[in-house]
Amino acid sequence: MRAVWVPLVVVSLLGLASWGAAGPATCPLGVPVMRLGVQGAASGAHADYGRQIEMGAQLAIEEINAAGGILGCRLEMRFMDEELRPATAVRNARFLVTEWGAHFLYGVDSSGSAMALGPVLRELDRVHFFTHAATHRLTEELVAQQGIRQIVRVSAPVYQDAVAAWLFRDMRNVRRWATIGADYEYGYAAWALFREQMRRFRPDVQFVGAAWAPFLTQDFSSHIAAVMATNPDGIFATPWAGEAVTLLRQALLQGVFDRVQVWFQAMGGSVDVLEGIAQEVREGRFRGKLYATARYIHNWPNTEQNRSFVSRFAKRWNRMPNYSAETTYSAVYITKAAVERARSLRTDRVVDALRGLRIETPAGVRVFRAEDQQFVYTVPAGKVVADPRYPIPVLGELKVFDPREYWRWPPFQPLDLSK
């Protein structure tokens, strides 16, 4: 069953971009230009996520400026490298607001950076549209409990990883589960959500092993051996980006896909992961056992809006958009919708304007949840497959689940992250 929302405001990104370049000649908001401060990981092993954030923001800005700006105000962007370091993210935010004059902020990749930024945003009094960092605590604790109104998240949080429980609940031959997990909050939260939901569906399921890989692990052989010694039917894995590619390749070398029934790669539907394992997918080396999801996948939904976005993005950047590109692209258009409704850059008025917002984006319909200032939307999960219509693998055999089933809803209860 699909969710049903009764919106107060309905907006389409196609509609937002369609009005002519001969819009208002001057900006009525009291500034010569609207400045958007953007940051993400632009160096190191996870740098593609920051690049995708930057590309998504730039594409949206170019389109909006070509169509007349926001209330006649031209947009300008400055991008900075977050370095996946909370201290750097905070320093960047302070610079972007106090030195450069940013009116709105976007990014970041690290959940640690997101949590460090929260209290600072209240001080800076700028809305930050979070477009990747997935920790549930950002919205559940900092917004719903502490009331930091400057936090708005556009991307799906860690709840998206729990969709694996819905994906595999009817596979009766998959009874014994183990995890190769990222050894920090993301890995523990994703595994906890999956176990919690799977236990509700399948009291017969056993969780037989866990191996925790520190950030930037390059050799997963000992982690793979440890969980395979427990004879699992299914593997739930949370290392992401290049680490996911390395993990999957090493699992192939150790014959894991000859022994397990399924492997679920959290965020394995991201473009960088799909690019990295493209040859193995084409050769059928995963034996049809590799499943994944992401916070957006480029081959879904099958709408004109998404197809057009993917086409424009690919033409502009010669890449498929990953989820951090789409979420940042959509965040800029959400800013446009809110500012045009508020007719103001003031944080309180912009946040008030988000209430009731239901906006059509490349990822589908997003609905603003006021209790924690989280945009809710649907992302499917499926099997990693080759598709001749795309230059890289996609997710096929898609299963679409109602967010009301697998997202956490207020009032939020503490999540048990015990190993």
Order of alpha helices (4+ residues) and beta strands (2+ residues): beta-alpha-beta-alpha-beta-alpha-beta-alpha-beta-beta-alpha-beta-alpha-beta-alpha-beta-alpha-beta-alpha-alpha-beta-alpha-alpha-alpha-beta-beta-beta-beta-beta-alpha
